[in-house]
């Protein structure tokens, strides 16, 4: 009798970092289907559709300009309000988008995960691409404003590192996804944790130089931005594009180190949790 042959063998026992990247590559078409699904689900039956990518940060920029720029009189290191607040809002929205999508990956896809097998890692990867699409549209709009202020000879000085801005996007994506995967692995067992995380995330924005530059932080509170890994890439973006501000090298190295730790820990927890989460949910 001929021995049976199998195209794929699914095993429950896996090593800590057995990510099965070959399977992810094989299912790359599924990643794009998830990206399309997220786009259609979010903007189906809307009047403005993808224009909300630009409208949301513009509304936030106008509000921040009025509250923090005009009322609170918080300086922006000489950068025009529109450029300063729009960039901060754009980057923070991208980080929180990657974080929230990754932190809800098991809860939002439990029905799908319980019915069919595919590499679960394809979902957080597709979430990153979905958020990347949004920030690229917002970035194009920022460049329109940027060109306008350059023509007006505003006090902004592009840095030679300006062309390396995709590194900052990747940095924030890895950080947000890594932290989100840690939370997603915990919220499958502790549902009320997501409420605490949502509250903490709303407060975290004010511990990040989104509506203020690092130069405006009192010396006694600078340690907050050293332990906040989002601060360095956000401020670096302004340094590279506007020539304003300064990021201490120690803050950069600390942020990179925390990003690597969070991402590896997130992968480990995600990899271990995907095997038995369906029994918990």
N, C-alpha and C positions, 0 to 999 in steps of 0.2 A: 504494500500500500504506500502510495506517495505521501511524503510529509507535507503538511500544509505550510504554505508560505504567506507571509503577511507583509503588506506594504508599510504598515506603521504599527508600532507596539506602544501602548500608553501605559506607563507605570506610575504608581503613586509615590514610590521611593525615589527621591532626588537629592542631589547634593545641594549645599547652600547656594552656590552660584552656578548651578546648572540651568542656564537661561534658555538653552535650546535655540540659539540664534539662527541656526540653519532653518528651523521651522518658521521662525519669524520672517526670514527672507523669502521662504517658499510661499508664505501667505501674504506677501507684500500687496497683492491686489486687494486683499481684504482690508488693509490699512486705508487704502483710498476709498473703499466703499464706506467705511466708518466715517471718514472725513466728509464724504458727500451726504451721508445720513445726518450727521450733526448739523451741517449747513442747512439742509432742507427742513429739518425738524425745527430749527431755531427761527428761520426766516420765512417759512411757508405761511401764506395768507397775511403777509405784512405789506404795507403800502410802500415803504421806503427800502425794505430789504437790506442789502449790504451797506447802504448809506449809514445805517446805525453804527457801523464800525467807526465812522468819523464823527457822527453827531454826538455820541455819548462823551468822548473825551473833550469835544469842543464845549459842551454844556458845563462839564466839570471845570474846564479851564476858565470859563467866564465867571463861574461861582468863586473859584479860588482867587481869581484876580480881584474880585470885589471884596471878599472877606479878608484874605491874607495880605493882598497887595495894597488895597485902598484903605480898609478899616484898621487892620492890625499893623500896617506899615512895616511888614517884614521884608527885608531886602532880598534881592535876587542876584547879588554880585554883579550888578550892572546889566544883566541879561534882560531883554524885553519880556514883560509878563507872559505874553502869548507863547513865546518859545520855551520859557522856563517851566510853566505849569503844564503845558501840553506834553512836553517830553516826560516829565515826572509821572503824569497821569497815564500816558501810553505804556511806559515801562512797568508801572505798578499793576495796571490792568492785565498786562501780559503775564506777569508773575502769578497774580491771584487766579487767573484763568487756568494756567497749568496746574496750580496747586489744588484748586477746587475740583477740577475734572479728575485729577488723579486720586484725590481723597474720597471721591464718590464712585470710583470705578466699579467696585463690587456691588454696592447698593443699587446703582443705576442700571446695571447689566445682569442682575441676578437671574432674571427669567431666561435671558439668552445663554448665560453660562451654564444653566442647569439643563439645557436641552441639547446642546451640540458641543463637540470638542473643537477647539482651535487654540493656538497659542494666546494665552490671556494677555501677554505683553503687547500684543498688537493694539489693544485698546488704549492704554496710556500713550503709546507712540502716536496713534491717530489723533489723540487729543492735543498733543504738542503741535502737530501739523495744522490742526484746526485753528489753534490760537496763533500760530505763526502766520497764517493767512490774514488774520485780523490785524496783527501788528504791522504787517508789511503795507497794508492799505493805509493805516494810520501814519506810518513812516513816510509814505509818498506825500500825504497831505502836509506833514511837518516840513518836508523838503520844499514844498511850495512856499510856506511861510518863511522858511530859512532863506530862500533865494530873494524873497521880497525884502527882508531886513538887510541882507548883504548889499542889495542895490541901494538901500537907503543909508548905507554906511553906518549901520548900528554897531555898537561896541562889542562885536563878537569876532573871535579869531579862531578859525578852524585849525585843528591840530594835525600833524602828520599821521597820527594814529586814527584819524577819522574813518579811513577805509576799513578799519578792523571792527567796525560796529557789529557785524554778525557774531563776533565772539561774545559780545555782551548779551545778545539775544540767546545764544546757546547757553551761556552761563546762567541766565535767569530761568531758562526752560529746564535745565538739569536740576537746578536748585528747587524750583517749584514742584517738579515731578517727583523728585526724591523725597521731599518732605510730605507731599501728598500721598505717596505710596505707603509711607509709614503710618499716616493717619488712617488710610483706607484699611490697613491690616488690623488696626485697633477698633475702628468703628463697626466692624462686622460683629464684634462681641459686645461692645459698649456703645449702644446707639446714641445715648445722650452726649457722648463726647463731641459729636459734630456741632452741637449747639455752642459748646464752649469754644471750639475751634473757630466757628464763625464770628463769635464775639471778639476773640483774641485777634483775629485777622483784621477786623475793623479798627482795632486799637493800634495794631502794628504799623499801620500806614503813618501814624503820627510819630512813630519812633524811627521812621525812614525819611530821608531827605527828599520827599515828594513835593511838599509845598514850602519848603525852606531849604537853603543851602547848608552845608556842613559848617560854614563860617559863622552862621547865626546861632550855633549851639553853644551854650555856656560851657566853659572848660570842665566844670564839675560833672557834666553829663555826656562827655564825649565817649565814655566807655560804652554807652548804649549802642552806638553805631559800630563799635568794634565787635560786639556780640550779635549784632544784627547783620546777617550775611547779605541782605538785599541792598544795604546802604552803599557799598563799594561800587557795584555795577551801575547803579542809578546816578551816582555823583560822577563816575568816570565818563558816562555818556555826555554830561554837560561839559566836563573838562575837554573832551575830545572835539566836540562840535562847537562849543561857544568860547573855549579858552578861559573859562571862569571856574573858580573853585580849586580845591586841592584835595587829593585823597592820599593819606599816609600809606607808604608801602606796607606797613604792618597790617593795616586794615584790609588791604587787597589780599595779602597772603592768608590772613585769618578767614576771610570770606571764601577764598578758593578751597582752603582746607575743610571748612565746614560743608561746603558744597559737595566735595568728594565724599566726606563721611556720610552725609545725609543720603546721597544717591546710592552708595553701596549698601548702607543699612536698609534703605527703602527697597532695593532690589532683593535683598535677602529675605526681608519680611514678606514682600509680595510673593516671592517664589515659594515660600513655605506656606503662606496663607491660602493660596489658590487651590491647594490640594484638598482642604477640608472646610472651606468657608461655606459651601453650599449646605452642609449639615447644620451650621450655626445659624445661617439666615433663615 
